[in-house]
Structures are given as structure tokens and as C-alpha cells.
Amino acid sequence: MRTASHEKQSLVPNAQASTRKAPSIKHQPRSKRYYFDVGLGSVCLSGIDTGGAYCLLEVSLAPGMGVPRHMHTREDEVYFVLAGDLEVTVGEKTFVLRPGDTLLAPRDIPHQLRNSGNTTNHYLLVFSPSGFEEFMMATAIPAPENAVPPTEPPAQAVRNVHELAADYGIVFG
């Protein structure tokens, strides 16, 4: 007879067996800042750093700013809030994330997000597998070191996002 704890233990080796090893140790001092569509952020770890397993982004949004409804066909997306509020709607469910909260938005499910608070937020994004960071860098605009998140999307960045989204498996609407 298999118990729940036995089933849980048997899943761990399978998960570990499918994990790729990162190619090398990577120390990333504060990454270069970019305006990403509607926010400000940086690529902390790319797929090159993680053997393609995931990428890690650091992002901040000004109050009221958000990313419209869209869907990733290639990656799962994880949010981890460090400061402020982040409202995320995945499918038809809406969550207000606060510092320390985590949410997984699986691929192929439409989602949108916005800063629903009254202060700038700060959160980490993990995309698995990697690849989304390439889209971000293709649409990013360099920002000065002391930049703050924009209160209006830079026109050039938004135009590039919609022009390139399909090439990266992103569907808006």
C-alpha cells in the first residue's frame, strides 16, 4: 500500500533527474537597468547562466501601471513580490500579491498584472524554461542607473513589444 508521503518521496528523484545543471557559477553584481514596456528592470540571470532552465528578472512598476492581458505559449511565469502590491489576474482569478507572496502563472493561460498600490512595487519574475529574457532585451530601452519606473510606457518600447510578441510565443488579448 502506497501512502501519500511515499508518493511524495517517489516524485522527488524524478524532478531532480530532469533538472539541468547550470554551466558555471554566476555572480551578477547589480545588472544594467532597462525600461521594459511599462516598467523598469533588469535581467539578473539569463538562460545562458542557467543552462536554459529558467531566467530571473527584477522588475518595478509605478502605481497604476500594468501589463495588458497576454499569454505565454512557451514558458511558465512565477512572481515573487519584494515590496509594494502586485495585482495579477490569471484566467478569471485575481490575486493581490504583497511582500513575500508568490504566484505561478502557467503557460497557455491568459494573465495580466498591474501595480494596484500607491507606491512603486518591486518583484522578481522567473520564467521557465528560459527564453523570455530574449524578448525583454529585444524590446528594452536602456535606462540610467538612477531611473525610476515610468508613469507612461515609452512609445518605442510598446511598439516593439507588439511587433515582436508573436516571434517569442506571446499572444496579447
C-alpha positions as CSV (number, residue, x, y, z in Angstrom):
1,M,0.0,0.0,0.0
2,R,1.4,3.4,-1.0
3,T,1.0,6.3,1.4
4,A,0.8,10.0,0.4
5,S,4.2,10.5,1.9
6,H,5.6,7.6,-0.1
7,E,4.2,9.1,-3.3
8,K,5.7,12.4,-2.5
9,Q,9.1,10.9,-1.9
10,S,9.0,9.0,-5.2
11,L,8.3,12.2,-7.1
12,V,11.5,13.9,-5.8
13,P,14.0,11.8,-7.7
14,N,12.1,12.2,-11.0
15,A,12.1,16.0,-10.5
16,Q,15.8,16.0,-9.7
17,A,16.7,13.8,-12.7
18,S,15.0,16.2,-15.1
19,T,16.8,19.3,-13.7
20,R,19.6,20.6,-15.9
21,K,22.9,21.7,-14.3
22,A,23.9,25.4,-14.7
23,P,27.0,25.6,-16.8
24,S,29.0,27.6,-14.2
25,I,28.9,29.7,-11.0
26,K,27.4,33.1,-11.9
27,H,27.8,36.1,-9.6
28,Q,25.8,39.0,-11.0
29,P,26.5,42.4,-9.5
30,R,23.6,44.8,-9.9
31,S,22.5,44.4,-13.5
32,K,22.1,47.1,-16.1
33,R,18.7,48.8,-15.9
34,Y,16.2,48.9,-18.7
35,Y,12.8,50.3,-19.4
36,F,10.7,47.1,-20.2
37,D,7.5,48.0,-21.9
38,V,5.6,49.5,-18.9
39,G,8.2,49.0,-16.1
40,L,11.8,49.3,-15.1
41,G,14.0,46.2,-14.5
42,S,17.0,44.1,-15.3
43,V,17.9,40.6,-16.3
44,C,19.5,39.0,-13.3
45,L,20.1,35.6,-14.8
46,S,19.6,34.5,-18.4
47,G,19.2,31.1,-20.0
48,I,22.9,31.1,-20.8
49,D,23.6,31.3,-17.0
50,T,21.1,28.5,-16.1
51,G,21.6,26.0,-18.8
52,G,18.3,27.1,-20.3
53,A,16.3,26.0,-17.2
54,Y,15.0,29.5,-16.3
55,C,15.7,33.2,-16.4
56,L,15.4,35.6,-13.5
57,L,14.2,39.2,-13.9
58,E,13.9,42.1,-11.4
59,V,11.1,44.5,-12.1
60,S,9.4,47.6,-10.7
61,L,6.1,49.2,-11.7
62,A,4.9,52.7,-10.8
63,P,1.4,52.9,-9.2
64,G,-1.3,52.1,-11.7
65,M,1.0,50.8,-14.3
66,G,0.4,47.3,-15.7
67,V,0.9,44.7,-18.4
68,P,-2.2,44.0,-20.5
69,R,-3.8,40.6,-20.8
70,H,-1.5,38.2,-22.6
71,M,-0.4,34.6,-22.7
72,H,2.9,32.8,-23.0
73,T,2.9,29.6,-25.1
74,R,6.5,28.6,-24.2
75,E,7.1,29.5,-20.5
76,D,5.6,29.3,-17.1
77,E,5.9,32.6,-15.1
78,V,6.4,33.0,-11.4
79,Y,6.1,36.3,-9.4
80,F,7.7,36.9,-6.0
81,V,6.9,40.3,-4.5
82,L,9.7,42.1,-2.6
83,A,7.9,45.5,-2.0
84,G,4.5,47.1,-2.7
85,D,1.5,45.4,-4.3
86,L,1.1,43.5,-7.5
87,E,-2.4,42.5,-8.7
88,V,-2.3,39.5,-11.0
89,T,-5.2,38.1,-12.9
90,V,-4.6,34.5,-14.1
91,G,-7.5,33.2,-16.2
92,E,-10.5,34.5,-14.3
93,K,-8.9,34.6,-10.8
94,T,-7.4,37.8,-9.4
95,F,-4.8,37.9,-6.7
96,V,-3.3,40.8,-4.9
97,L,0.3,39.9,-4.0
98,R,2.2,41.6,-1.2
99,P,5.8,41.3,0.0
100,G,6.7,37.7,0.4
101,D,3.8,36.4,-1.8
102,T,4.5,34.1,-4.7
103,L,2.2,33.2,-7.6
104,L,2.7,30.8,-10.6
105,A,1.0,31.7,-13.9
106,P,1.3,28.5,-16.1
107,R,1.9,28.8,-19.8
108,D,-1.2,28.9,-22.1
109,I,-3.4,30.7,-19.5
110,P,-4.0,34.4,-20.2
111,H,-2.9,36.7,-17.4
112,Q,-2.4,40.4,-16.7
113,L,-0.8,42.4,-14.0
114,R,-0.7,45.9,-12.5
115,N,0.6,47.8,-9.6
116,S,-2.6,48.2,-7.6
117,G,-0.9,50.0,-4.7
118,N,0.0,53.7,-4.2
119,T,3.8,53.2,-4.2
120,T,6.3,51.7,-6.6
121,N,6.4,47.9,-6.3
122,H,9.4,45.7,-6.7
123,Y,9.2,42.0,-7.7
124,L,11.1,39.1,-9.1
125,L,10.0,37.2,-12.2
126,V,11.1,33.7,-13.0
127,F,10.4,32.2,-16.5
128,S,10.8,28.5,-17.0
129,P,12.3,27.5,-19.3
130,S,14.4,30.5,-20.2
131,G,13.8,32.5,-23.4
132,F,11.6,35.3,-22.3
133,E,14.6,37.4,-21.3
134,E,15.5,37.5,-25.0
135,F,12.1,39.1,-25.8
136,M,12.7,41.6,-23.0
137,M,16.1,42.6,-24.3
138,A,14.8,42.8,-27.9
139,T,12.2,45.4,-26.7
140,A,14.1,47.1,-23.9
141,I,15.4,50.7,-23.8
142,P,18.5,51.4,-21.7
143,A,17.7,53.3,-18.5
144,P,20.1,55.4,-16.4
145,E,21.3,53.9,-13.1
146,N,19.1,56.2,-11.1
147,A,16.0,55.7,-13.3
148,V,12.5,55.3,-11.7
149,P,9.7,53.2,-13.2
150,P,7.9,55.2,-15.9
151,T,4.4,56.5,-15.3
152,E,3.6,56.2,-19.0
153,P,5.0,53.5,-21.3
154,P,7.8,54.6,-23.6
155,A,6.2,54.7,-27.1
156,Q,9.2,52.9,-28.7
157,A,9.1,50.0,-26.3
158,V,5.4,49.4,-26.6
159,R,5.5,49.5,-30.4
160,N,8.4,46.9,-30.3
161,V,6.5,44.7,-27.8
162,H,3.5,44.3,-30.1
163,E,5.6,43.9,-33.3
164,L,7.8,41.1,-31.8
165,A,5.5,39.3,-29.4
166,A,4.4,36.5,-31.7
167,D,8.0,35.7,-32.6
168,Y,8.5,34.8,-28.9
169,G,5.3,32.8,-28.3
170,I,3.4,35.7,-26.7
171,V,-0.2,36.4,-27.6
172,F,-1.9,39.6,-26.5
173,G,-5.7,39.9,-25.9
